Amino acid sequence: MKQGLLALLLITTGSFAAGQIDLQANEQPISVQRDEAAIAKIPANYRFVEPGTLTVAISALNSPPLALLASDNRTRIGSDPDIARLLAQSLGLKLNLVPTAWEDWPLGITSGRYDVALVNIAVTEARKQKFDFATYRADSLAFSVKSSSAIPAIRSAQDLAGRKVIVGSGTNQERILLRWNEENRVAGRPPAQPIYLTDDASGNLYIQSGRADVVFGPQSVAAYKAALNGTTKVVGMGPKKAWVATTTKKGNGLVYALQAALDGAIARGEYQQVLARWGEQGEGVERSLVNPPGITYDE
């Protein structure tokens, strides 16, 4: 996965240097073919939140390349909104994107406010008890720091001892950080201090001002930021790899239509277009998997 990160960084940096990733151009949706085979897999008894519409929860945060605001400061663009459009058009449905806080998507899915959640959600064994997943990206977590930081690398719990670390509440990275803190306590080292922020601007301010030492989050976001303006750099990878997946309520059957829609888009090349225009080529999947083995924390 370290080689994967290097490849992603090189691709992303090169694309920006050559002007090949154009945010204005990326505001235009990719044309997606209606997929009758995928439509046929929608359960006959499934009731969409809004008839004829796929209601999808996406991140309310500005976290490119996953999700960000277009130039009109209203429309959501990014790789996750693009995947949502791909799914809706493949299934012959309209699309309703609902910006959602990370903490809100689980209740939103279980209570029926959303048909699907696309908030860079990783498959875990615990989540599989309540939700169904159809994979659409392979992802890892990354540690990033201010470009002038003296931190050379982060490879283990010891490297974070006593550091101030920005991390999302309720995320896989938080669980990893807390486990590493326990390792540090047992070894007699000071634990890292988690810093919980809910917006990207605050995170940037904390890192650049020295109020935080490290950001621990999705690899794709870290690589994008480092390539975009050079004010941060990636210094390590998290210890866990993950499948990122569409997320639906357990047992309602919609997951198989989403899987078929993804597989059809992969076969037609539309899926690859989405990843390529957001610099995520290194995270693509050859086919979508339903409920694959998830991350565990007992090792």
C-alpha positions in Angstrom: 0.0 0.0 0.0 3.0 2.3 0.5 3.8 1.9 -3.2 0.1 2.7 -3.9 0.4 6.0 -2.0 3.6 6.9 -3.8 1.9 6.2 -7.1 -1.1 8.2 -6.1 1.0 11.2 -5.1 3.0 11.1 -8.3 -0.2 10.9 -10.4 -1.9 13.7 -8.5 1.1 16.0 -8.4 1.9 15.4 -12.0 -1.7 16.0 -13.0 -1.8 19.4 -11.2 1.6 20.4 -12.6 0.4 19.7 -16.1 -3.0 21.3 -15.5 -4.7 18.0 -16.3 -7.1 18.1 -13.4 -9.5 20.9 -14.1 -12.0 21.6 -11.3 -14.1 23.7 -13.7 -14.3 20.9 -16.2 -15.1 18.4 -13.4 -18.2 20.4 -12.7 -19.7 18.8 -15.8 -21.2 15.4 -15.0 -20.0 12.3 -16.9 -22.5 10.8 -19.2 -23.7 7.4 -17.8 -25.6 4.7 -19.7 -28.9 3.4 -18.3 -28.3 -0.2 -17.2 -31.3 -2.4 -17.6 -29.6 -5.4 -15.9 -28.9 -3.3 -12.8 -32.4 -1.9 -12.8 -33.8 -5.4 -12.9 -32.0 -6.1 -9.5 -33.9 -3.4 -7.7 -36.2 -5.3 -5.3 -39.9 -5.1 -6.3 -40.8 -4.3 -2.7 -38.2 -1.6 -2.2 -39.5 1.9 -1.6 -37.2 4.8 -2.3 -37.2 7.8 0.0 -38.7 9.7 -2.9 -40.3 7.8 -5.7 -38.1 7.7 -8.8 -35.2 9.3 -7.0 -32.0 8.0 -5.4 -31.5 9.9 -2.2 -27.8 9.8 -1.3 -26.0 11.2 1.8 -22.7 12.7 0.9 -20.1 14.6 3.0 -21.1 18.1 4.1 -17.4 18.9 4.5 -15.1 20.4 2.0 -12.8 17.4 1.6 -11.5 17.2 -2.0 -11.2 15.1 -4.0 -14.1 13.2 -2.2 -16.5 16.1 -2.0 -16.3 19.9 -2.4 -18.4 22.9 -3.6 -18.4 23.9 -7.3 -17.8 27.4 -8.4 -21.4 28.4 -7.8 -20.7 27.7 -4.0 -23.8 25.5 -4.0 -23.4 22.4 -6.2 -21.6 19.4 -4.7 -18.9 17.9 -6.8 -16.1 15.4 -6.2 -15.6 11.7 -6.6 -18.3 10.6 -4.2 -21.0 12.9 -5.9 -19.8 11.5 -9.2 -20.3 7.9 -8.0 -23.7 8.9 -6.7 -24.6 10.3 -10.2 -23.2 7.2 -11.8 -25.5 5.0 -9.6 -28.6 7.0 -10.2 -28.3 7.3 -13.9 -27.4 3.6 -14.3 -30.6 2.8 -12.3 -32.7 5.2 -14.3 -33.4 7.4 -11.3 -33.2 11.1 -10.5 -30.6 12.0 -7.9 -31.0 13.9 -4.6 -27.7 14.6 -2.9 -28.0 15.4 0.8 -24.9 17.0 2.5 -24.6 15.1 5.8 -22.3 15.2 8.8 -20.3 12.1 9.4 -22.0 11.5 12.7 -25.5 11.5 11.1 -25.3 9.0 8.2 -25.8 5.8 10.3 -29.1 7.0 11.8 -30.1 8.5 8.4 -29.7 5.1 6.7 -31.4 3.0 9.5 -34.3 5.5 9.8 -34.9 5.7 6.1 -33.9 9.3 5.4 -31.4 8.2 2.8 -31.4 5.3 0.3 -27.6 5.3 0.2 -24.7 6.8 2.1 -21.5 7.8 0.2 -19.3 9.4 2.9 -16.1 7.6 2.3 -17.4 4.8 4.5 -15.1 1.9 5.1 -16.4 -1.6 5.5 -15.9 -2.9 9.1 -17.1 -6.1 10.7 -19.1 -4.1 13.2 -20.8 -2.0 10.6 -21.8 -5.1 8.6 -24.2 -6.0 11.5 -26.4 -3.0 10.5 -25.6 -2.1 6.9 -25.0 -3.7 3.5 -22.0 -2.6 1.4 -21.0 -2.6 -2.3 -17.4 -1.7 -2.7 -16.3 1.0 -5.1 -12.8 2.0 -3.9 -9.8 0.6 -2.1 -8.5 3.1 0.4 -6.0 3.6 3.1 -5.4 6.2 5.8 -2.5 8.7 5.8 -0.7 10.9 8.2 0.0 14.4 7.0 1.9 17.4 8.5 2.8 20.9 7.7 5.3 21.0 4.9 8.0 22.6 7.2 7.3 20.1 10.0 10.4 18.3 11.5 8.4 15.1 11.8 10.2 12.8 9.2 7.9 9.8 9.3 5.0 8.2 11.2 5.1 4.4 11.2 4.0 3.3 14.7 2.4 4.4 18.0 5.8 5.7 19.2 5.9 8.3 16.4 2.7 9.9 17.6 3.5 9.9 21.4 2.7 13.3 22.8 1.6 14.7 19.4 -1.6 16.7 18.8 -3.5 14.8 16.1 -6.6 15.9 14.2 -8.9 13.0 13.8 -12.6 12.6 13.0 -14.9 11.4 15.8 -16.4 7.9 15.3 -14.0 7.1 12.4 -11.7 4.2 11.8 -8.7 6.5 12.2 -10.0 7.5 15.7 -10.1 3.9 16.7 -6.6 3.3 15.4 -5.3 6.4 17.3 -6.9 5.3 20.6 -5.4 1.9 20.2 -2.0 3.4 19.6 -2.5 5.6 22.7 -3.1 2.5 24.8 0.2 1.1 23.4 2.0 4.2 24.3 0.6 4.2 27.9 1.6 0.6 28.4 5.1 1.5 27.1 5.3 4.5 29.5 5.1 7.0 26.6 2.7 10.0 26.6 -0.4 9.4 24.5 -1.3 11.5 21.5 -3.9 14.2 22.0 -6.9 13.8 19.7 -8.2 17.0 18.3 -11.8 16.7 17.0 -12.7 19.3 14.3 -15.8 19.3 12.0 -14.6 21.5 9.1 -11.6 21.5 6.8 -10.8 25.2 7.2 -10.2 24.7 10.9 -8.0 21.7 10.3 -5.8 23.7 7.9 -5.6 26.6 10.4 -4.6 24.3 13.3 -1.9 22.6 11.2 -0.4 25.8 9.8 -0.5 27.6 13.1 1.0 24.8 15.1 -2.0 24.1 17.2 -2.0 20.6 15.8 1.0 18.5 14.6 -0.6 15.8 12.5 -3.8 15.1 10.5 -4.9 11.5 10.3 -7.4 10.9 7.6 -8.2 9.4 4.1 -5.2 9.0 1.9 -6.9 10.5 -1.1 -7.6 13.7 0.7 -4.1 14.0 2.1 -2.5 13.4 -1.3 -4.8 15.9 -3.0 -4.0 18.6 -0.5 -0.3 18.0 -0.6 -0.3 18.2 -4.4 -2.6 21.2 -4.6 -0.7 23.8 -2.7 2.4 22.3 -1.1 1.6 23.5 2.4 1.3 19.9 3.8 3.1 16.6 3.1 2.3 13.0 3.7 4.7 11.3 6.1 3.1 7.9 6.7 0.3 5.4 6.1 -2.2 4.1 8.6 -1.8 0.4 9.6 -5.2 -0.6 8.2 -6.4 -1.0 4.6 -10.1 -0.6 3.8 -12.8 -1.2 1.2 -14.8 2.0 0.7 -18.4 1.1 -0.2 -21.9 2.3 -0.9 -23.8 1.9 2.3 -27.5 0.8 2.6 -29.8 -0.5 5.3 -29.2 -4.2 6.1 -31.3 -6.6 4.3 -33.4 -4.3 2.0 -31.8 -5.8 -1.1 -30.8 -2.5 -2.8 -27.1 -3.4 -2.4 -27.3 -5.9 -5.3 -28.7 -3.3 -7.7 -25.9 -0.9 -6.6 -23.3 -3.6 -7.2 -24.7 -4.4 -10.6 -24.7 -0.6 -11.5 -21.0 -0.3 -10.4 -20.0 -3.4 -12.3 -21.8 -2.2 -15.5 -20.1 1.2 -15.2 -16.7 -0.5 -14.8 -17.3 -2.6 -17.9 -18.3 0.5 -19.9 -15.4 2.6 -18.6 -17.5 5.2 -17.0 -16.3 4.3 -13.5 -12.7 4.7 -14.6 -13.4 8.2 -15.9 -14.7 9.2 -12.5 -11.6 8.1 -10.7 -9.2 9.5 -13.3 -10.6 13.0 -13.2 -10.2 13.1 -9.4 -6.7 11.6 -9.3 -7.9 8.3 -7.7 -6.8 5.9 -10.4 -4.7 4.0 -7.9 -7.7 3.2 -5.7 -9.9 1.6 -8.4 -11.5 -1.8 -8.1 -11.9 -4.4 -10.8 -15.4 -5.3 -9.7 -17.7 -4.4 -6.8 -18.0 -6.8 -3.9 -21.0 -7.1 -1.5 -20.1 -7.3 2.2 -16.5 -8.3 1.8 -14.3 -8.9 4.9 -14.1 -5.7 6.9 -11.5 -4.0 9.1 -11.1 -5.5 12.5 -9.3 -4.0 15.5 -8.2 -7.1 17.4 -4.8 -7.4 15.9 
